[in-house]
Amino acid sequence: MKEIVFDNVCKAYGKTKVIESLNLNINPGERLILLGASGCGKSTTLRLIAGLEEITSGNLYMNGQRVNDVSSGERNVSMVFQNYALYPHMTVADNITYGLRIQKLPKEEINKRLRSALDMLELNGFEGRKPKDLSGGQRQRVALARAVVKRSDFLLLDEPLSNLDAQLRGHARKELVKIHQTYHQTFVYVTHDQVEAMTVGERIALMHEGKLQMIDTPYNVYNRPANVFTAKFIGSPSTNIFEAHYAERSIIVGKQSVKLPELWSAHLGKNGCREFYLGIRPEHIRLEREKTDNMFVGTVKYVEEYGNRCGVYFDIEGNEVVAICDRTELKPGNRVCFGLAADKIHVFDKQTTINIGYPEVYCEHFYQYQSV
């Protein structure tokens, strides 16, 4: 089955709760990313799966079996640690194949898997070296190779690419996906890096302060954030979020207002939503110098250069907003205007910070587009 199920799992150290009431199903053979900032509980969650931490309360199931009291060695997992965890007295080849030799696999099969891993992670020529003779990035690649050759039901990775340079990191991401597509292990990958999460994951589980914020495909997490935290965490620069309220078919920010299409007016009216947080991504704002009907007006504060594009930061009624432009001649003090793209805005309940959803026509368009 290769399924992992967290059933109301909690993990605490004394009175400090690290994981709180986690309910999470990881499907057999999928690539799931545990994403979040440092201290959010993602690595602890991974260690609970590996059997390296004890569960305080709740139940964890793997392959349909409750494993709360099953030792790590009996869970059929491979794990890549952020700090390598290599045997210092062994060569690269011996570190990679140690687990296979313990399993008493045929020598020919061990050598075949070793050569494949060395090729994939560009370790050819390093077989006879010991960890002390390797750079940090090379040690991390050895740790990856050791996990890959085992081909366990569950492959667990804790920030596995953090010590690789950018070019090799991109190469390793693609190779990890290829490995998964070949062996169909249940693949759980911890990272704080959004690029890794988006490019590697089939689903992303976003965590904050020990709680699951959202779990969905990368596309959905980006385009339909479940709450304010998700909207702000995903994307760089992050989603613009500012207080607004609804009256007379208009979104009102401070003393300015923009009329909404009837579909949004009906949706907000149906939900009884009057005060809320309005969200819009920087890349979905189109700036204009001249004001026409139905536009907000702001003042440029500064322009951030990204090389192939610019981030224009401006003020609207005391709210800092950023827009992404291909190129711009705007300077601090310039006036800028923008309207709201009705299919690109997000509305979050002011009390719960949860997304109130979207008018049906935008949902239909969204899911049709997604299925293409």
ABEGO torsion letter per residue (X at the ends): XGBBBBBGBBBBBEABBABBGBBBBBBBGBBBBBBEBBGAGAAAAAAAAAGABBBABEBBBBGGBBAAABBAAAAGBBBBBAAGGBBAABBAAAAAAAAAAAAGBBAAAAAAAAAAAAAAAGABGAAABBAAABBAAAAAAAAAAAAAAAGBABBBBBGAAAABBAAAAAAAAAAAAAAAAAAGBBBBBBBABAAAAAAABABBBBBBGGBBABBBBAAAAAABBABAAAAAABEOBBBBBBBBBBBGGBBBBEABBBBBBAAAAAAAAAAGBABBBBBBBAAABBBBABBBBGBBBBBBABBBBAGABBBBBBBBGGBBBBBBBABBABBBGBBBBBBBBAAABBBBBAAAGBBAEBBAAAAAAAAAAAAX
